Amino acid sequence: MKETTEDTLFMGEALKEAKKALKKGEVPIGAVLVVDGKVVARGHNERELKHDPSAHAELTAIRKASKRLGSWRLTGSTLYVTLEPCLMCMGAIVLARIERLVFGAFDPKAGAVGSLYDISKDKRLNHRVVVASGVLGEEAGRLLKDFFSNLRAEKRAKKTGGRR
């Protein structure tokens, strides 16, 4: 599915969430869940902060949206996330009956929407998700690349005592 102007706007909101994660020292991934053109929930990675392997941006946004809307069924919603979701998150997206998924950068190491798997098109599942990919993908990808580059540089500096 083709991206829309609205997709770019809401992906910008997801990028704001990713930057919140970055400020906390987390991998900079953000998500927003939208219903009827309004953001109903936001989330960003908090795995390190919460010591929780499931504290992904997508799951945080899905949990908040379900609580706010009073239902685990998020039919008619669109989830915007800065990075292609992993298997765990795609499972939650399908089970929550999210109608559309819009993501930024592809994840060649863990992506489950085309990179390693494509859960969104699996006909064996009882729900399929309409997908738009690559929305503000360069910006989302750059944020991640810079984060990991800085992390590697910090580790090298610790190893060498700050010497090059």
Residue frames as qw, qx, qy, qz and C-alpha x, y, z in Angstrom:
[[0.000, 0.889, 0.458, 0.000, 0.00, 0.00, 0.00],
 [0.380, 0.555, -0.009, 0.740, 1.18, 3.50, -0.84],
 [0.335, -0.354, -0.463, 0.740, 2.06, 5.98, 1.89],
 [0.014, 0.850, 0.431, 0.301, -0.04, 9.10, 2.45],
 [0.090, 0.650, -0.217, 0.723, 0.65, 12.59, 3.79],
 [0.705, -0.587, 0.073, -0.391, -0.99, 11.43, 7.01],
 [0.957, -0.075, -0.149, 0.235, 1.52, 8.54, 7.14],
 [0.511, 0.437, -0.239, 0.701, 4.42, 10.99, 7.00],
 [0.302, -0.668, 0.136, -0.666, 2.87, 13.13, 9.75],
 [0.850, -0.464, 0.066, -0.243, 2.31, 10.21, 12.13],
 [0.888, 0.114, -0.196, 0.399, 5.69, 8.66, 11.36],
 [0.192, 0.622, -0.263, 0.712, 7.13, 11.99, 12.47],
 [0.620, -0.591, 0.168, -0.489, 5.37, 11.41, 15.79],
 [0.985, -0.135, -0.064, 0.092, 6.86, 7.91, 16.00],
 [0.628, 0.434, -0.253, 0.594, 10.31, 9.44, 15.38],
 [0.229, -0.694, 0.259, -0.631, 9.72, 11.77, 18.34],
 [0.885, -0.404, 0.105, -0.207, 9.12, 8.67, 20.45],
 [0.900, 0.201, -0.159, 0.353, 12.32, 7.10, 19.10],
 [0.281, 0.620, -0.293, 0.671, 14.23, 10.19, 20.20],
 [0.605, -0.623, 0.204, -0.453, 12.77, 9.83, 23.71],
 [0.987, -0.133, -0.004, 0.095, 14.20, 6.30, 23.79],
 [0.653, 0.489, -0.208, 0.539, 17.55, 7.64, 22.60],
 [0.130, -0.726, 0.279, -0.615, 17.66, 10.16, 25.47],
 [0.802, -0.464, 0.240, -0.290, 17.16, 7.25, 27.88],
 [0.157, -0.551, 0.811, 0.122, 20.02, 5.30, 26.32],
 [0.724, 0.207, 0.635, -0.174, 17.63, 2.86, 24.67],
 [0.334, 0.125, 0.704, 0.614, 17.69, 1.66, 21.07],
 [0.210, 0.334, 0.082, -0.915, 15.83, 4.52, 19.33],
 [0.112, -0.283, -0.843, -0.444, 12.61, 2.93, 18.14],
 [0.260, 0.176, 0.393, -0.864, 9.25, 4.65, 18.51],
 [0.042, -0.350, -0.872, -0.340, 5.63, 3.86, 17.79],
 [0.332, 0.128, 0.277, -0.893, 2.25, 5.57, 17.76],
 [0.126, 0.353, 0.919, 0.125, -1.16, 3.97, 17.36],
 [0.202, 0.129, -0.095, -0.966, -3.78, 6.00, 15.52],
 [0.159, 0.481, 0.862, -0.006, -7.55, 5.63, 15.35],
 [0.170, 0.859, 0.478, 0.072, -9.75, 7.97, 13.28],
 [0.387, 0.729, -0.023, 0.564, -6.83, 10.32, 12.60],
 [0.358, -0.822, 0.247, -0.368, -5.93, 10.74, 16.29],
 [0.400, 0.339, -0.782, 0.338, -2.99, 9.34, 18.26],
 [0.756, -0.518, -0.163, -0.366, -4.47, 7.16, 21.01],
 [0.835, -0.502, 0.150, 0.169, -1.19, 5.71, 22.31],
 [0.350, 0.813, -0.452, 0.112, 2.56, 6.21, 22.11],
 [0.897, -0.389, 0.171, 0.118, 5.50, 4.01, 22.96],
 [0.383, 0.766, -0.512, 0.075, 9.24, 3.72, 22.66],
 [0.782, 0.092, -0.575, 0.221, 11.80, 1.08, 23.55],
 [0.386, -0.719, 0.357, -0.455, 12.37, 0.65, 27.28],
 [0.922, -0.010, -0.384, 0.037, 13.96, -2.79, 27.46],
 [0.505, 0.260, -0.510, 0.646, 17.06, -1.64, 29.33],
 [0.235, -0.400, 0.265, -0.845, 15.16, 0.67, 31.68],
 [0.785, -0.239, 0.085, -0.566, 12.52, -1.92, 32.57],
 [0.183, -0.354, 0.917, -0.021, 14.77, -4.99, 32.28],
 [0.678, 0.327, 0.547, -0.365, 12.02, -6.46, 30.11],
 [0.301, -0.110, 0.739, 0.593, 12.67, -8.15, 26.77],
 [0.194, 0.592, 0.747, 0.233, 9.09, -7.42, 25.72],
 [0.066, -0.790, -0.239, 0.560, 9.29, -3.64, 26.33],
 [0.378, 0.181, 0.520, 0.744, 9.39, -2.89, 22.60],
 [0.134, 0.141, -0.029, -0.980, 7.89, 0.34, 21.27],
 [0.438, -0.145, -0.631, -0.624, 5.08, -1.50, 19.46],
 [0.476, -0.355, -0.796, 0.113, 4.00, -3.54, 22.48],
 [0.156, -0.291, -0.428, 0.841, 4.04, -0.49, 24.73],
 [0.276, 0.080, -0.209, -0.935, 1.80, 1.42, 22.30],
 [0.501, -0.203, -0.743, -0.395, -0.54, -1.59, 21.85],
 [0.377, -0.344, -0.753, 0.417, -0.89, -2.08, 25.62],
 [0.008, -0.269, -0.254, 0.929, -1.62, 1.61, 26.19],
 [0.361, -0.001, -0.426, -0.829, -4.14, 1.74, 23.33],
 [0.472, -0.271, -0.826, -0.147, -5.96, -1.37, 24.55],
 [0.268, -0.376, -0.631, 0.624, -6.23, 0.08, 28.04],
 [0.090, 0.232, 0.032, -0.968, -7.36, 3.49, 26.80],
 [0.455, 0.019, -0.496, -0.739, -9.92, 2.06, 24.34],
 [0.634, -0.146, 0.533, -0.541, -11.10, -0.67, 26.71],
 [0.934, 0.272, 0.121, -0.198, -10.55, -3.49, 24.25],
 [0.567, -0.383, 0.607, 0.405, -7.78, -5.79, 23.07],
 [0.561, 0.494, 0.571, 0.340, -9.29, -5.63, 19.58],
 [0.129, -0.606, 0.088, 0.780, -7.77, -2.61, 17.87],
 [0.470, 0.483, 0.650, 0.352, -9.73, -2.91, 14.63],
 [0.211, 0.918, 0.273, 0.193, -9.67, 0.17, 12.46],
 [0.385, -0.859, 0.187, 0.282, -6.32, 1.30, 13.86],
 [0.698, 0.619, -0.223, 0.281, -2.97, 2.05, 12.24],
 [0.715, -0.606, 0.107, 0.330, 0.33, 1.44, 13.99],
 [0.443, 0.837, -0.244, 0.210, 3.27, 3.61, 12.97],
 [0.791, -0.526, 0.193, 0.244, 6.70, 2.32, 13.99],
 [0.102, 0.874, -0.394, -0.264, 10.16, 3.54, 13.02],
 [0.016, -0.435, 0.884, 0.173, 11.62, 0.04, 12.49],
 [0.671, 0.022, -0.618, -0.409, 10.19, -3.07, 10.84],
 [0.708, -0.451, 0.315, -0.442, 8.60, -5.12, 13.64],
 [0.004, 0.348, -0.936, 0.049, 10.11, -8.36, 14.90],
 [0.395, -0.182, -0.871, -0.228, 8.26, -11.70, 15.17],
 [0.175, -0.374, -0.731, 0.543, 7.03, -10.97, 18.71],
 [0.150, 0.378, 0.138, -0.903, 5.64, -7.57, 17.76],
 [0.374, 0.078, -0.603, -0.701, 4.08, -8.84, 14.52],
 [0.288, -0.277, -0.915, 0.056, 2.38, -11.56, 16.54],
 [0.041, -0.468, -0.540, 0.699, 0.89, -8.91, 18.83],
 [0.215, 0.284, -0.237, -0.904, -0.11, -6.74, 15.85],
 [0.377, -0.087, -0.798, -0.462, -1.99, -9.64, 14.26],
 [0.287, -0.366, -0.847, 0.256, -3.61, -10.75, 17.53],
 [0.004, 0.440, 0.352, -0.826, -4.70, -7.17, 18.31],
 [0.415, 0.638, 0.634, 0.140, -6.41, -7.03, 14.87],
 [0.085, -0.662, 0.125, 0.734, -4.57, -3.86, 13.89],
 [0.678, 0.658, 0.296, -0.140, -5.72, -2.94, 10.39],
 [0.580, 0.760, -0.132, 0.260, -2.63, -1.16, 9.05],
 [0.708, -0.510, 0.104, 0.477, 1.05, -1.09, 9.83],
 [0.432, 0.867, -0.101, 0.227, 3.32, 1.69, 8.59],
 [0.751, -0.524, 0.104, 0.388, 7.02, 1.39, 9.29],
 [0.097, 0.922, -0.287, -0.242, 10.18, 3.30, 8.47],
 [0.129, 0.634, -0.752, -0.128, 13.43, 1.36, 8.20],
 [0.912, 0.051, -0.374, -0.159, 13.73, -2.31, 7.31],
 [0.501, -0.633, 0.568, -0.164, 15.40, -4.63, 9.84],
 [0.675, 0.410, -0.586, -0.183, 17.48, -7.22, 7.97],
 [0.164, 0.297, -0.873, 0.350, 18.41, -9.01, 11.21],
 [0.111, 0.190, 0.855, -0.470, 15.01, -9.44, 12.85],
 [0.398, 0.184, -0.081, -0.895, 12.28, -8.02, 10.58],
 [0.306, 0.212, 0.924, -0.085, 9.08, -10.00, 10.27],
 [0.458, 0.715, 0.317, -0.421, 7.36, -7.89, 7.58],
 [0.676, 0.730, -0.079, -0.065, 9.49, -8.81, 4.60],
 [0.062, 0.784, -0.617, 0.045, 13.12, -8.96, 5.71],
 [0.105, -0.280, 0.949, -0.101, 13.30, -12.42, 7.32],
 [0.154, 0.399, 0.901, -0.077, 9.61, -13.36, 7.38],
 [0.212, -0.163, -0.216, -0.939, 6.39, -11.76, 6.23],
 [0.059, 0.291, 0.857, -0.421, 3.79, -12.41, 8.86],
 [0.325, 0.391, 0.133, -0.850, 1.50, -9.76, 7.33],
 [0.564, 0.316, -0.464, -0.605, 0.82, -12.01, 4.32],
 [0.012, -0.119, 0.988, -0.101, 0.61, -15.39, 6.02],
 [0.559, -0.151, -0.422, -0.697, -2.72, -16.83, 4.84],
 [0.531, -0.191, -0.812, 0.148, -2.71, -19.37, 7.67],
 [0.109, -0.164, -0.526, 0.828, -3.44, -16.62, 10.20],
 [0.066, 0.671, 0.737, -0.043, -6.96, -15.38, 10.92],
 [0.046, 0.951, 0.149, -0.267, -6.03, -11.72, 10.37],
 [0.669, 0.259, 0.181, 0.673, -3.87, -9.95, 7.83],
 [0.211, -0.772, -0.108, 0.589, -2.37, -6.49, 8.15],
 [0.526, 0.798, 0.143, 0.257, -2.12, -3.95, 5.34],
 [0.655, -0.468, 0.072, 0.589, 1.46, -2.64, 5.23],
 [0.386, 0.897, -0.060, 0.206, 3.22, 0.51, 4.00],
 [0.809, -0.352, 0.024, 0.470, 7.00, 0.43, 4.38],
 [0.576, 0.198, 0.128, 0.783, 9.89, 2.86, 4.07],
 [0.086, -0.905, -0.269, -0.319, 7.99, 5.92, 5.36],
 [0.161, -0.909, 0.325, -0.207, 10.72, 8.30, 6.59],
 [0.985, -0.077, -0.054, 0.147, 12.91, 5.21, 6.44],
 [0.581, 0.502, -0.257, 0.587, 16.14, 7.12, 5.84],
 [0.208, -0.676, 0.293, -0.644, 15.67, 9.27, 8.93],
 [0.870, -0.398, 0.123, -0.265, 14.67, 6.28, 11.08],
 [0.940, 0.155, -0.122, 0.279, 17.60, 4.24, 9.75],
 [0.356, 0.630, -0.300, 0.622, 20.07, 7.07, 10.34],
 [0.506, -0.653, 0.251, -0.504, 18.93, 7.40, 13.95],
 [0.968, -0.223, 0.106, -0.041, 19.61, 3.69, 14.51],
 [0.801, 0.388, -0.157, 0.429, 22.93, 3.67, 12.64],
 [0.084, 0.716, -0.315, 0.617, 24.20, 6.66, 14.62],
 [0.719, -0.558, 0.207, -0.358, 23.09, 5.05, 17.89],
 [0.984, -0.089, 0.079, 0.129, 24.95, 1.80, 17.22],
 [0.604, 0.570, -0.192, 0.522, 28.00, 3.60, 15.82],
 [0.181, -0.734, 0.322, -0.570, 28.24, 5.70, 19.00],
 [0.872, -0.407, 0.172, -0.211, 27.72, 2.60, 21.15],
 [0.929, 0.183, -0.059, 0.317, 30.58, 0.79, 19.41],
 [0.339, 0.676, -0.256, 0.602, 32.84, 3.85, 19.76],
 [0.497, -0.680, 0.277, -0.462, 32.07, 4.03, 23.50],
 [0.973, -0.206, 0.106, 0.001, 32.91, 0.34, 23.92],
 [0.760, 0.420, -0.147, 0.474, 36.21, 0.81, 22.05],
 [0.021, 0.750, -0.273, 0.602, 37.06, 3.82, 24.19],
 [0.748, -0.552, 0.223, -0.295, 36.38, 1.84, 27.39],
 [0.982, 0.047, 0.017, 0.181, 38.53, -1.03, 26.13],
 [0.651, 0.419, -0.117, 0.623, 41.47, 1.20, 25.28],
 [0.435, -0.539, -0.345, 0.634, 41.08, 3.56, 28.22],
 [0.153, 0.899, 0.174, -0.371, 40.10, 6.43, 25.93],
 [0.208, -0.534, 0.565, 0.593, 43.11, 6.03, 23.63],
 [0.728, 0.537, -0.062, -0.421, 42.68, 5.57, 19.90]]
